[in-house]
Amino acid sequence: MRLRHTAIGLNFIDTYYRTGLYTTKLPAIPGIEAAGMVDKVGDGVRGLVRGDRVAYARGPLGAYAEARNIRAVECVKLPDSVNDDLAAAAMLKGLTAWYLLHQTFPVNKGDTILVHAAAGGVGLLLCQWAKRIGARVIGTVGSEKKATLARQNGCDEIVFYRHESIGERVAQITKGQGVEVVYDAVGATTFTASLDSLKPLGMMVSYGQASGPIPPFSLTELARRGSLFITRPSLMDYVRDNATYHKAADVLFRMLGSGELNISIGQRFPLAYAAQAHKALEGRETVGASILVP
C-alpha cells in the first residue's frame, strides 16, 4: 500500500537509530510513526481504500518521508474525531502509555507512581491516564514551565531534578513509604534515584534512555533495597499481535476523541529540519509532543 504522509511523529527512539544505539540495516530512513492518506492499495488489501486516513506506529523504519510503501496491516484507520497531526503525535506515545499503565505494571486506584520527564510526550499522557485511574502521580521536571504543564495534566507532586534529590523528595512526599512503580525514560542519570524511590517489592520500569544506557549493576542491589523488580519493556512486543495492536489503538482514539486524554503538540518542524528537531529533543528543549511536517 502506498501512503502519502501528512504528519510524522518525532520520538526519542528515532535518535537511538540515528546514533547507532539501536542498529538497523543501512541505508535506512528514520521514523516509525506517521499519519497520512492512502494513495494506492495493492491486490489483496481489505478494509482500506484510496483516500482513507490512517496512522501507524509499527512496522519497518521509513516514516521520515513525504510518501512510502507500507503493509496495510501496520496501519489503523483514523476516526473523524482524531485529526492527522494528533494521530502522528499520539499513536506511539499513547500506545506506550497504554501498555506501561495496563500491561507492564497494572496501576490501580490509590497507587502512588513516579513519572520521570513528566512534561514530555509520554510523560504527559502517563500523568493524565494514571490520574483517570485514580493514582497519585509524582513527576520529575527540569523547570517551572514544565512543572506547570505537568500539573495541568494530572501530576499531583513535582520534583525538580536539577536541584532536588529525587529519592529524598519522594520519601518526603510518601512519608517514607516509597512508590509502587517508577516509569523511567531517562536512563543513566536517574537510575539510582529511581531505585531509591521504590517501596519494597516495587517495580522499576525502564522504557527509555534519553541520558544514555543504564550502566551494569549487581542484582543484589535489588534485594538490598527491598526485593525490587526491574524490567526493560518495548512497545513492539506488546502490539506484536494484530488484534491487540488495533484494540489498543481503538482505546487510545476513543479517549482522544472524547477528550479523556489530551495531547499537547509543543513543536512542529518542517521535515527538512529533522536534524534540528533531533537536537532540540536530545537537549530537552521540547515540551509535550513534536511532529515533522512533510
Residue, then its C-alpha position, 0 to 999 in steps of 0.5 A: m500500500r502506498l501512503r502519502h504522509t501528512a504528519i510524522g511523529l518525532n520520538f526519542i527512539d528515532t535518535y537511538y537509530r540515528t546514533g547507532l544505539y539501536t542498529t538497523k540495516l543501512p541505508a535506512i530512513p528514520g521514523i516509525e510513526a506517521a499519519g497520512m492518506v492512502d494513495k494506492v492499495g495493492d491486490g489483496v488489501r481489505g478494509l482500506v481504500r484510496g483516500d482513507r486516513v490512517a496512522y501507524a506506529r509499527g512496522p519497518l523504519g521509513a516514516y521520515a518521508e513525504a510518501r512510502n510503501i507500507r503493509a496495510v496491516e501496520c496501519v489503523k484507520l483514523p476516526d473523524s474525531v482524531n485529526d492527522d497531526l494528533a494521530a502522528a503525535a499520539m499513536l506511539k506515545g499513547l500506545t506506550a502509555w497504554y501498555l506501561l499503565h495496563q500491561t507492564f505494571p497494572v496501576n490501580k486506584g490509590d497507587t502512588i507512581l513516579v513519572h520521570a520527564a513528566a512534561g514530555g510526550v509520554g510523560l504527559l499522557l502517563c500523568q493524565w491516564a494514571k490520574r483517570i485511574g485514580a493514582r497519585v502521580i509524582g513527576t520529575v521536571g527540569s523547570e517551572k514551565k514544565a512543572t506547570l504543564a505537568r500539573q495541568n495534566g494530572c501530576d499531583e507532586i513535582v520534583f525538580y531534578r536539577h536541584e532536588s534529590i529525587g529519592e529524598r523528595v519522594a520519601q518526603i512526599t510518601k512519608g517514607q513509604g516509597v512508590e509502587v512503580v517508577y516509569d523511567a525514560v531517562g536512563a543513566t542519570t536517574f537510575t539510582a534515584s529511581l531505585d531509591s524511590l521504590k517501596p519494597l517489592g516495587m517495580m522499576v520500569s525502564y522504557g527509555q534512555a534519553s541520558g544514555p544506557i543504564p550502566p551494569f549493576s549487581l542484582t543484589e542491589l535489588a534485594r538490598r533495597g527491598s526485593l525490587f523488580i526491574t524490567r526493560p519493556s518495548l512497545m513492539d512486543y506488546v502490539r506484536d499481535n494484530a488484534t491487540y495492536h488495533k484494540a489498543a489503538d481503538v482505546l487510545f482514539r476513543m479517549l482522544g476523541s472524547g477528550e479523556l486524554n489530551i495531547s499537547i503538540g509543543q513543536r512542529f518542524p518542517l521535515a527538512y529540519a529533522a536534524q534540528a528537531h533531533k537536537a532540540l529533543e536530545g537537549r530537552e528543549t521540547v515540551g509535550a509532543s513534536i511532529l515533522v511536517p512533510 
